[in-house]
């Protein structure tokens, strides 16, 4: 009779292999997340954001309505205003494009050749060169 020696299995090797595979997977996942945040992290914060102050006025002088508004750029990049509408009326900027640096506060003036009713509130839409729109309100006076 032939006697076969028993084979001893090492139960620790598959456990260690599993732990190593999980560790490698976690390292790769963390690296991918860090790469994504590194790529998109720089561009997510770079935005323009304009804030219209409540002292905005729309007054009639001679033949036009004149819009005067104080605007602050609270974004992290400079903005260029290329268009303004009040209600459905397109207004002409005193300077176009009108630049506003990051953190700057500027007085923006525009001439509007439309019909506005005194005492009525109108929505102001500001269009920037980057294609963003910002809104404010004015009461015609």
Secondary structure as UniProt FT lines:
FT   HELIX           12..44
FT   STRAND          50..52
FT   TURN            54..55
FT   STRAND          57..61
FT   TURN            62..63
FT   STRAND          64..73
FT   STRAND          79..86
FT   TURN            87..88
FT   STRAND          89..93
FT   STRAND          98..100
FT   TURN            102..103
FT   STRAND          105..112
FT   TURN            118..119
FT   STRAND          121..128
FT   TURN            129..130
FT   STRAND          133..140
//
